[in-house]
Amino acid sequence: MRRLLLSVLVCVACRQEIPRTNDRGPTSFRIEPVDPNTPFGSKESPLPFAAAMEFAFDVSALDHEGQVATWFDGDVHLDVNPVGELADGQPEWITLTNGVAENVQVAITAVHGPAAIWFEEVGEPDDPGSYATGTSPRLVVGNPTIRNMQETDNHRISPLAGDFVTIRSEDREIVVTAVTNDGFYCSDLADPQWGGLFVFTHSRARGVDEGDRVLKLSGTAEEFYGFTELGFPSWLVEGTRPLPAPIVLDAALVADDAMMEAYESGLVEVRDVTVCEPGPDFDAFGQWTVVLGAGDCAAGTGLVTVLSAFTVDWFDPHEHVGDRVARITGNLRYHSSAEPAWIIRPRRNDDMEL
């Protein structure tokens, strides 16, 4: 016991200083808006969702005493977390000289909810950095509309693909346009273009009917063979709203993928079309094709796929090859492996008229 007490007294009496060095780089970065009045939003007053946002920062590397590390010259990596990304053309790296970089312009996109711009010294694979980090002031951006989630220059992918998204719905008129055995289609009445969305529920959505108003909607933005879906969703419907009038497709529109993408999942209609000879896709998937205008079934021009086997029980395309169909109404889908890839899915028997 006496030996243990002596050891404790010796340890208390001795002191060892561990020198701090800067050979691993700075300990953190200070990120300051060039304009101190730059808005970053708050929970009570979020910034409106925007396809692109730009900021300007003064960046300082700090040493272990919180002072500017004037000895630091190096590259710092930019990123956006937890949602969002750097805009096209925005450099991923900035260079600090004498520990600072002034008026650094940063353009970001696809930000929604809370997020921040990260500055980190990650180094290279063969020469790791200090991993010192600094972040911008906390960004709070409002929820995107369906249009924000859908509008894109690339018709095979959503700008928010992979993100968990809460759709802005409380001040919008979003109506269910169709209910299927694996989900439902809805449309934002304020956006005839880019306003349609398919909500994938795996089985028939309980408590959802055509014409219901969607008050709350969230889930993961996913792509299924180029078709945008909201997966693993949660939703709330209350009240009803009138359905939007279907968009009439013509041969010129059908031939333009970029224009067709604007109507994906929306209600559409083709008129006075000719039934083509059904192929193997009819037996396998219930799909067949019609030709619009001066198109040609054999040449594969001016065609649209129709998926009616599960919703229109009175029509067999084998019995109507070469016949004219006055009208086909339904929701517009896309499937990159289908030929043609744009698909109209009628909702019920009266969505087709000879």
N, C-alpha and C positions, 0 to 999 in steps of 0.2 A: 504494500500500500504506500509506504514511504517512497519507494522507487518510482511508482506511477505519478505521485504528486510532484516529485522532482522533475520528471519528464515534462509535465504540463507547465511548470514554472519556466523551464528552459524554453519551450515553444512560445510562450507568451512574451518572453523577454526578447526573442530574436525577431528580426524583420528582414525580408528579402524583397528587393525591388526588381520587377521584371521589366526590362526596357521595352518600350513600344517602338516599332519601326514602321516605316511606310513602304516596305518592299512589296507589300501585297496590294498596293493601290489605296485609293480613298476608302473611307468607311461608309459614306453615303453621298447623296446629291441633294442639293437644295434647288427646287424648281419654283420659279416665281413668274407669274404672268407679266409680260412687258407692260400691259395696261392693267393697273390694279382694279379697274372697274369691269374687267372681262367677266361676263356672267357664266356661271357654271351650273346653275340650277339648284334646286333643293327638293326635298320630298313634298313640301307644301306648294312649291312653284317650279315644277320641272321645265327644262328647256323643251321646246317642241321638237319632235322627231324630225331629223333632216338627213337626206341621203349623204351629205358630206358636211363636215364641220372643220373649221380652221382655227388654230390658236398660235400664239407667239409667246415663247418663254425665254427667260434668262436662266442658264443652267450653271451651277457652281459645284465643283467637287469639294467635299469637306474632309478634313483629317480627323484624327481621334479626339481632338480638342474642339471640334465644331468650327474650325477656321477654314478659310479657303485654302485648298491644297495647291498652292502656286507651283509646286514641283510636278504636278500631274499633267502630262500630255498624252492623250489617248482617245480611243474611239469608244463611244457609248451606244448601246443598242436600244431601239425604241420598240414598244409594244403597247397594246391596249388590252386591258383585262377588267372584268371577266368576260365581257361581250364587246364586240366591235373589232375593227382592224384598221390598219393604215390604209389610206386611200391610194388608188392607183397612181404611181409616179412618186409617192412619198418615200424618200430614202429611209432605210431601216437603221442607218447609223449616222451619228453626228460626231464631230471631232472637237475635243476640248483642248485649248492651248493655255498654258499657265493656269490650269484649273478652271477655266471658264469658257462658255460659249454663249454669245449674246444674240438676242432676237432670233431664236431658233423657231422656224416655221414648221408646224406639225398639222397635217391634214388627216382626218380620220373619217371613217364611214361605218354604217351599220351599228351604231351605238344606240342602245335602248336600256332604260333602267339605270341603276348606279354603275359607274365605271370610272377608270382612271387611266391616264397615260403613264406608262412605266419607262424609266430610264435606268439602264443596268449595264455595268461593266462586266461582260461575260467573257471577254478575251477570245482566244482561238482554241481549237481542240488540242493543239500541241503546246499551248501557252495560256492556260486558264487565267481569267481575270480575278479580281477580288470579289466579284458578285455584289459589290456595293450597289445600292438601289435608291432611287428617289421617285416620287410620284407627283403628278400634277394635283391641284386641288380636286376634290371629289366631284365628278360629273354626275348629274342626275338628269336623264333625258326621258321624255314621255314615251308612252307605249306606241308602237307603230300601228297604222291601219292595215287592213287587208291589202290595200294598194301598195303600201310601203313594203310589205312582205313579198308581193308578187311581181312588182314592176322591175324589169330587167332587160338588158340588151342580149342576154344569153338565154334562149327559150328553154334550155335544159336544166337551169338551176335557179333557185331563189337567192336573192341577195342576203337573206338571213338563214340560209341552209345550215342546219346543225345547232342553231340557237334555240333555247327555250324562250318562247315568245308569249307575252300577254297581249292579245289584240285590243286595240283601242275600240271600245264598243259602247261605253256608257253614254256617250253623246252622239252615237251613230245609229242609223237605221239598218240593222243587219237582219236579214230574213232568211229562213230555211227554204230553199227552193226544191229540194228533193231529199227523201230518206231512202237509204239502201240497206241491204243486208249486212253491210260492213262499215256504215258511216252515214254522213249526211253532207249535202252541198249547201252552202249559204252564200249570199251576195250582199254587199254593201250598196244600198240603194243610191248613195251619193256618187258612186263610181261605176258607171256602166262598163268602163274599161278597167282592167286590173282589179276588179272588185269581187271576183268569185274565189271561193276556197272550198276544198274538200277536207272534211274532218274525218279522219280514219279512226273508227272506234272498234275495229276487229269484228264486232257483231252488231246487230241492229241496236241503235241508240235508244235507250228507254226514255220515254217522256218527251220525245222530239217528234213533231209532225210538220208537214209542209205548211208554210205560212207562219210558223212561230217566229217571234222576234228573239234574237240572241242578245242577252244582256251581258253575259260574261263568257269569255272564250280564251283558253290558253293551251299550250302544248308545244311540242318540238317541231320546228320546221324541217321537213324531210323531203327527199326527192325519190320517187319510185319510177324508174325508167324515164326520167325527165318530167314527171308529173308531180307538181307540188302538193304536199299533204301536210296537215297538222296532226302529228302522231301523239299518242299517249295524252289525249286531251282531257280537259275538264271544261264544263260549260254550264250555263244557266239560261233557260228560256222562259219568257213571260210575255203574255199578250200575243197579238198577231199583227201582221202587216201585209199589205197587198204584194203579190209577187211582181217582179219587174217584167216588162215585155221582153220576149226573146229577141236576141240580135239575129238578123237575117244574114246568113252567109251566102256569098256568091263565089263564082269560080276564081275571080281575081284574089279575093280574100283568102280562100282556101290554099292558094298557091304561095302565100306569104306567111312563113312560119312566125316571123316577128309580130305581124299583125294578129295572127291567130292566138298567139300567146296572151295577148291582152284580154282575150275572152275565155281563157282557161277556167274551167269549173263553173262558168256562167251558163245561163239559159240561152240556147241558140236554136236556130231553125234553118232548114233548107227547104226549098220549094221547087216543085216541078222537076224532080230528079228521076233518073232512069236506074232501074235495078240491074246490077251486073251479076254474072254467073257466080254463085257462091263457091268458095274454095274450101280447103281443109280447115280453115279457121272457124268455119261455121259449125262443123261437127265438134271441134275441140273447145271453142270458146263462145259459140253463139254469135260470131261476128260475120258480117257480110258488107258489101260495098255498094255505093251508088255513085253515079257520075253527074256532075253539074255542068250546065251550059253546053259548050261545044267540046267537052272533054271526051275521052275515049277509054272504055273499059279495058280493051286489049292493050292499048299503049300505056295505060296506067296514069293518065292525065286527068286532072279535075276530079279526083276521087275523094270520098270521105267514107270512113268506116262507120257502120251502125252496129251497136250492141243492143239487140232487142229480144234475144231468146228468153230472157228471164223476166221481161216486163210486158211484152206484147205477145200474147198467146195466140192471137188469131192470124198472124202473118208468117208464112213460110216463103222465104225468098226464092226457093227452088220453083215455086209455082208462079212466080211473077217476073222471071228473067226477061228483060227488055221492056217491061211495063213501066209506065210513069207513075210516080208517087207524088201526090199533090203537096204533102207536107210531112216533115219529120221534125219533131221538137224534142229537146232533151238537153242534158248537161254535157258540156264539152270536156273531153279528156285527151290526154296525150300519152302514148306508149311508144318509146323509141324503137322497140322491136316489131311493132305492128306495121303493116303496109296496106294502106296509108296509115301514118302515125296518129292523125287526128281522128278522134272517135266521138260520135254522138250517142249518148245513152238515154233513150226514151224512158220516161218514168212510169208510164202506164199505157193501157190500150188506146186511149184517145189522143195520145201523142203522135200517132201516125194516121194518115188519111189518104186513101187511094184517090 
